[in-house]
Amino acid sequence: MSNLSDMKPKCFTAEDVFKFNEILEEAKDPQLLVCNDSIFEQSYAQSDRIKTLPYQDTCWAMEEVELGDSNERDTKRVIIVSELSFQSTQEVVEMSVALAASVSLEKQTLHLLSHACLHPPKKHARRPHYLLLKNNVNKRSILKDIQDFGINLFGTSVTDTVPVNVNPPEEALFYVCHNCGLKATQDFFITCPKCSAVYYCDETCQTEAYHQRHRLECQKFSACMNKENSLGRFCFEFSEVCTQRKFTKQKLFNFLKCHDVFDQGLWRRECQLSCYNDIPYG
């Protein structure tokens, strides 16, 4: 069977969120017996590509369960990748079913992680920023592989609950989709072609946001960005505090210090800097 989507249960869609036992019921379907040496191993063979994928600001959890007697040769091992959230339910990212006797847990874990990164059920390929291994896999044996993917590992005796291989801040700057709120690194997104002020996961989010609200925002965002320098002064010139009749120089200084911009030349009557000021009334 060459198409992975043919092996997914019908409930395994981008919109649905499931309980763990419901997934296990689906996993009993013999059509879901995946040969790791074929489809999932093809994804693991693309490890160099995984290393260059954008990061999503999320944590995936991997856990497994065996269906059947562990002493039987036809025992199935199911590994499920889910995205952790603050809600009581978790969104399933991917699942793998294999004969426990035919493939090691470590091998199945790495192959499934690779496939989940390259072929998520929605949006396009990306890596999770963090990974939590809740299964019984020998974490030390696959630690280097996960580090090579650039994924930070949480909650193991190997890492002592401290993330490994944490990316420098400049490499982990996250942006937010203007439509669905997904957070990821900049290379995951596309921008509005008109204003370039907002980011989208894909063209679907871009279209939805445009019809819902961005059609009205876009021109305003562009105008604001084009007049950034003058608007930066405007908020100080015409604030409620600064337009009071009994406004004093001391109140001005207190106002600027309160906004952490004192002595930066951002207000025309401040004139604390020794630089040239061509603004009237300076």
C-alpha positions as CSV (number, residue, x, y, z in Angstrom):
1,M,0.0,0.0,0.0
2,S,1.7,3.2,-1.2
3,N,-0.6,5.9,0.0
4,L,-0.4,6.6,3.8
5,S,-3.8,8.5,3.7
6,D,-5.5,5.2,2.6
7,M,-4.4,3.6,5.8
8,K,-5.8,6.3,8.1
9,P,-9.1,5.8,9.9
10,K,-11.9,8.0,8.7
11,C,-12.0,9.9,12.0
12,F,-8.3,10.9,11.5
13,T,-8.9,14.3,10.0
14,A,-7.3,17.8,10.5
15,E,-10.4,19.1,12.4
16,D,-11.1,16.4,14.8
17,V,-9.7,15.8,18.3
18,F,-9.9,12.4,19.8
19,K,-9.6,10.5,23.0
20,F,-6.8,8.0,23.4
21,N,-9.1,4.9,23.6
22,E,-11.0,5.9,20.5
23,I,-7.8,5.9,18.5
24,L,-6.9,2.5,19.8
25,E,-10.2,1.1,18.6
26,E,-9.3,2.4,15.1
27,A,-5.8,0.9,15.4
28,K,-7.4,-2.6,15.5
29,D,-8.2,-2.3,11.9
30,P,-5.9,-4.7,10.0
31,Q,-5.6,-2.1,7.2
32,L,-3.6,0.1,9.6
33,L,-0.7,-2.4,9.9
34,V,2.1,-0.3,8.6
35,C,5.4,-1.7,7.4
36,N,8.1,0.6,8.9
37,D,10.5,-0.6,6.3
38,S,8.5,1.1,3.6
39,I,6.4,4.2,4.0
40,F,7.7,5.5,7.4
41,E,11.3,4.6,6.6
42,Q,11.1,6.7,3.5
43,S,10.5,9.7,5.7
44,Y,13.4,8.8,8.0
45,A,15.6,8.6,4.9
46,Q,14.9,12.4,4.4
47,S,16.5,13.4,7.7
48,D,18.6,16.1,6.1
49,R,15.4,17.8,4.9
50,I,13.9,17.5,8.4
51,K,16.8,19.5,9.8
52,T,15.9,22.5,7.6
53,L,12.1,22.5,8.4
54,P,10.5,25.5,10.2
55,Y,9.8,25.2,13.9
56,Q,6.3,25.3,15.3
57,D,6.1,26.7,18.9
58,T,4.6,23.5,20.3
59,C,5.4,20.3,22.1
60,W,4.6,16.9,20.7
61,A,4.2,13.8,22.9
62,M,4.9,10.3,21.8
63,E,3.5,7.2,23.6
64,E,2.8,3.6,22.7
65,V,0.5,0.8,23.6
66,E,0.5,-2.9,22.6
67,L,-2.6,-4.6,21.4
68,G,-2.7,-8.2,22.2
69,D,-0.6,-10.5,24.4
70,S,3.0,-9.3,24.5
71,N,4.1,-12.9,24.2
72,E,2.3,-13.4,20.9
73,R,4.1,-12.8,17.5
74,D,1.1,-10.9,16.1
75,T,1.0,-8.3,18.9
76,K,0.6,-4.9,17.5
77,R,2.5,-1.9,18.8
78,V,0.7,1.4,18.3
79,I,2.6,4.7,18.7
80,I,0.7,7.9,18.7
81,V,2.1,11.5,18.3
82,S,-0.1,14.1,19.9
83,E,0.2,17.8,20.3
84,L,0.1,18.9,23.9
85,S,-2.3,21.7,24.9
86,F,-3.8,23.3,27.9
87,Q,-7.1,21.7,27.1
88,S,-8.2,18.3,28.4
89,T,-7.9,16.7,24.9
90,Q,-5.0,16.4,22.6
91,E,-4.9,16.8,18.9
92,V,-3.4,13.8,17.1
93,V,-0.6,14.5,14.8
94,E,0.2,11.0,13.5
95,M,0.0,7.3,14.4
96,S,1.9,4.2,13.5
97,V,1.0,0.6,13.9
98,A,3.5,-2.3,13.5
99,L,4.1,-5.8,14.6
100,A,6.0,-5.5,17.9
101,A,8.2,-8.5,17.0
102,S,9.2,-7.1,13.6
103,V,10.6,-3.7,14.5
104,S,12.2,-2.2,17.5
105,L,10.5,0.5,19.5
106,E,13.3,2.9,18.9
107,K,13.2,2.4,15.2
108,Q,9.5,2.8,15.0
109,T,9.7,6.0,17.1
110,L,12.2,7.7,14.9
111,H,10.5,6.7,11.7
112,L,7.1,8.0,13.0
113,L,8.6,11.2,14.2
114,S,10.2,11.8,10.8
115,H,6.9,11.1,9.0
116,A,4.9,13.4,11.3
117,C,7.3,16.3,10.6
118,L,7.2,15.8,6.8
119,H,3.6,14.8,6.4
120,P,1.4,16.5,9.1
121,P,-2.4,16.1,8.7
122,K,-2.8,19.9,8.2
123,K,-0.7,22.8,7.1
124,H,2.8,22.0,5.7
125,A,5.9,20.3,7.0
126,R,7.5,21.6,10.2
127,R,9.3,20.4,13.3
128,P,8.0,20.8,16.9
129,H,10.2,23.0,19.1
130,Y,10.0,20.4,21.9
131,L,9.3,16.6,22.1
132,L,8.2,14.7,25.2
133,L,8.8,10.9,25.0
134,K,6.2,9.2,27.2
135,N,6.8,5.7,25.9
136,N,9.3,3.1,27.1
137,V,11.8,3.8,24.3
138,N,15.6,3.7,25.2
139,K,16.0,7.5,25.1
140,R,19.7,7.4,25.2
141,S,19.8,5.3,22.0
142,I,17.8,7.9,20.0
143,L,18.9,11.1,21.7
144,K,21.5,11.9,19.1
145,D,19.0,11.4,16.2
146,I,16.5,13.8,17.8
147,Q,19.2,16.3,18.5
148,D,20.3,16.1,14.8
149,F,16.7,17.0,13.9
150,G,17.2,20.1,16.0
151,I,14.3,19.2,18.3
152,N,14.5,19.8,22.0
153,L,13.9,16.8,24.2
154,F,12.0,17.2,27.5
155,G,11.3,15.2,30.6
156,T,13.8,12.3,30.5
157,S,16.6,11.1,32.8
158,V,18.9,11.9,29.9
159,T,18.1,15.5,30.0
160,D,17.2,15.8,33.7
161,T,14.0,17.7,32.7
162,V,16.1,20.4,31.0
163,P,15.7,20.9,27.3
164,V,18.7,19.7,25.2
165,N,20.1,21.5,22.2
166,V,18.0,24.6,22.9
167,N,18.2,26.9,19.9
168,P,19.6,30.4,20.3
169,P,16.9,33.1,20.7
170,E,17.6,34.5,17.2
171,E,16.8,31.1,15.7
172,A,13.7,30.6,17.7
173,L,11.8,33.9,17.1
174,F,8.2,32.9,16.7
175,Y,5.6,34.7,14.6
176,V,1.8,34.2,14.7
177,C,-0.6,33.4,11.9
178,H,-3.0,36.4,11.6
179,N,-5.9,34.0,11.1
180,C,-5.6,30.8,13.1
181,G,-3.0,31.9,15.7
182,L,-0.5,29.1,15.0
183,K,3.0,30.1,16.2
184,A,6.1,29.2,14.2
185,T,9.4,30.6,12.9
186,Q,9.2,33.1,10.1
187,D,10.1,30.6,7.3
188,F,6.8,28.7,8.0
189,F,4.7,31.7,6.8
190,I,3.7,33.7,3.8
191,T,3.0,37.5,4.2
192,C,0.2,39.6,2.8
193,P,1.3,40.6,-0.7
194,K,-0.1,44.1,-0.3
195,C,0.9,45.4,3.2
196,S,3.5,42.7,4.2
197,A,2.5,43.5,7.8
198,V,0.8,40.2,8.7
199,Y,1.7,36.5,8.4
200,Y,-0.3,33.5,7.4
201,C,0.2,29.7,7.6
202,D,-1.0,29.1,4.1
203,E,-3.2,30.5,1.4
204,T,-6.3,29.1,3.1
205,C,-5.7,31.2,6.2
206,Q,-4.8,34.2,4.0
207,T,-8.1,34.0,2.1
208,E,-10.2,33.5,5.3
209,A,-8.6,36.5,7.1
210,Y,-8.9,38.7,4.0
211,H,-12.7,38.1,3.8
212,Q,-13.2,38.3,7.5
213,R,-11.3,41.5,8.4
214,H,-8.0,42.1,6.6
215,R,-9.7,43.6,3.6
216,L,-10.4,46.6,5.9
217,E,-7.1,46.4,7.8
218,C,-4.7,46.1,4.9
219,Q,-4.8,49.7,3.7
220,K,-4.6,51.1,7.2
221,F,-1.6,48.9,8.0
222,S,0.2,50.1,4.9
223,A,-0.6,53.8,5.7
224,C,0.6,53.4,9.3
225,M,3.9,51.7,8.1
226,N,4.5,54.4,5.5
227,K,4.1,57.2,8.2
228,E,5.9,55.4,11.0
229,N,8.2,58.3,11.9
230,S,5.5,61.0,12.0
231,L,3.0,58.7,13.9
232,G,5.7,57.9,16.4
233,R,5.8,61.6,17.4
234,F,2.0,62.0,17.2
235,C,1.2,59.7,20.1
236,F,3.4,61.9,22.4
237,E,2.2,65.2,21.0
238,F,-1.5,64.6,21.4
239,S,-1.8,62.3,24.4
240,E,-4.3,63.1,27.1
241,V,-1.6,64.1,29.5
242,C,0.4,66.3,27.2
243,T,-2.6,68.4,26.1
244,Q,-3.7,69.4,29.5
245,R,-3.9,73.2,30.1
246,K,-1.8,73.0,33.3
247,F,0.9,70.9,31.6
248,T,4.4,71.7,32.9
249,K,7.9,70.9,31.9
250,Q,8.2,68.6,35.0
251,K,5.1,66.8,33.9
252,L,6.6,66.4,30.5
253,F,9.7,64.8,31.9
254,N,7.7,62.5,34.1
255,F,5.5,61.5,31.2
256,L,8.5,60.6,29.0
257,K,10.3,58.8,31.8
258,C,7.1,56.8,32.4
259,H,7.1,55.7,28.8
260,D,10.8,55.0,28.9
261,V,11.6,57.4,26.1
262,F,13.1,60.3,28.1
263,D,16.1,62.1,26.4
264,Q,15.6,60.3,23.1
265,G,14.3,63.3,21.1
266,L,10.9,61.7,20.4
267,W,8.9,64.8,21.5
268,R,9.4,68.1,20.0
269,R,9.4,70.2,23.2
270,E,11.8,68.0,25.0
271,C,15.0,69.1,23.3
272,Q,17.3,67.4,25.8
273,L,19.6,66.1,23.1
274,S,22.3,68.3,21.6
275,C,21.3,67.2,18.1
276,Y,19.8,69.5,15.4
277,N,16.0,69.8,15.7
278,D,14.1,71.0,12.6
279,I,10.6,70.5,14.2
280,P,8.7,73.8,14.9
281,Y,8.2,74.8,18.5
282,G,11.2,72.8,19.5
